[in-house]
Amino acid sequence: MNDETSSIRNRTGKTVILYQNTGWSGSPDAFLPGSEWDDGKLSNDPIGDNEASSIYVP
């Protein structure tokens, strides 16, 4: 997923956080559980298109 992610679908019951850099560092962008938080176009989000390098699901 390193700098190749353009969309996200959170099908978990948890908040998913994408980070700009590896090791959960850099600018984070959180996606709450539920279909209303699916995002088919990350280019209009703080994380940006093809910028995510790590993901955290607590």
C-alpha positions as CSV (number, residue, x, y, z in Angstrom):
1,M,0.0,0.0,0.0
2,N,3.0,2.3,0.2
3,D,2.0,5.4,-1.7
4,E,-0.4,3.4,-3.9
5,T,-3.7,3.9,-2.1
6,S,-6.5,5.9,-3.9
7,S,-9.6,4.7,-2.0
8,I,-10.7,3.1,1.3
9,R,-13.7,1.0,2.4
10,N,-14.0,0.5,6.2
11,R,-15.9,-2.8,6.8
12,T,-14.7,-3.2,10.3
13,G,-16.5,-2.1,13.4
14,K,-13.5,0.1,14.3
15,T,-12.0,3.4,13.3
16,V,-9.3,2.9,10.6
17,I,-6.5,5.4,10.4
18,L,-4.2,5.9,7.4
19,Y,-0.9,7.5,7.9
20,Q,1.3,9.3,5.4
21,N,4.5,7.6,6.5
22,T,5.5,4.1,7.5
23,G,5.4,3.2,11.2
24,W,2.2,5.2,11.9
25,S,3.8,8.6,11.5
26,G,3.1,11.6,9.4
27,S,-0.3,13.1,8.7
28,P,-3.1,10.8,9.8
29,D,-6.6,10.5,8.3
30,A,-9.3,8.6,10.3
31,F,-12.2,6.7,8.8
32,L,-15.0,5.7,11.1
33,P,-16.8,2.4,10.8
34,G,-19.8,2.1,8.5
35,S,-20.5,2.5,4.8
36,E,-20.9,6.3,5.0
37,W,-17.2,6.5,5.7
38,D,-16.2,4.6,2.5
39,D,-14.1,6.9,0.3
40,G,-13.6,6.2,-3.3
41,K,-11.4,9.2,-3.9
42,L,-8.7,10.0,-1.3
43,S,-7.4,12.9,-3.4
44,N,-9.9,15.2,-1.7
45,D,-9.0,14.1,1.8
46,P,-6.2,15.2,4.1
47,I,-4.2,12.0,3.4
48,G,-4.3,12.6,-0.3
49,D,-4.2,10.3,-3.3
50,N,-1.3,7.8,-3.3
51,E,0.1,9.2,-0.1
52,A,-0.8,6.5,2.6
53,S,2.1,4.3,3.7
54,S,0.7,2.7,6.9
55,I,-2.6,1.8,8.4
56,Y,-3.7,1.4,12.0
57,V,-6.8,-0.5,13.2
58,P,-7.0,-0.6,17.0
